[in-house]
C-alpha cells in the first residue's frame, strides 16, 4: 500500500488557509498548513510534500524568500509548487520558471484548486511506487521451470 501524499498550504489569510485545508482534508491526503514562510520551511525540513500551495505576500518570510531558501539554488523535482497571488504579471518575472509549476490568481475557485492539488499529489504518489512493492526480478528467466 502506498503512503498517503502530504500537501502543505502556506497562506497568511486565515479564511483562505482554512477553506483550502478543509477542502483538501476531504481527499485522501495528509494536509499541513503554515501561516508564513518560516513555519513552512520548518515543516518542509520535517516532511516531504507532494504539493505546496504557496502565497507570495506573508509576514516574516514571504513566498519569494521561501522559494529561494526551499530550493537552495536547485529545484526539488519531487515537489510541485502552486503559487496563489493577487499580484500582476510583473511580479511573476521574479519567480524562476523551474521553482513554480503554476501561478493561480486570487480570487480563485477553492474547489477547483483543491481538486487539482489532490489529483497532482495522488498522481505523483502513484508514479513513485516504492521498490519494496515491486515484485523481485527472477534470478534466471527459467528459474521457475527448474524447480523439482
Beta strands, then each sheet from edge to edge (+ up, - down):
strand 1: 6-10
strand 2: 30-34
strand 3: 51-55
strand 4: 80-85
strand 5: 102-105
sheet 1: 2+ 1+ 3+ 4+ 5+
end
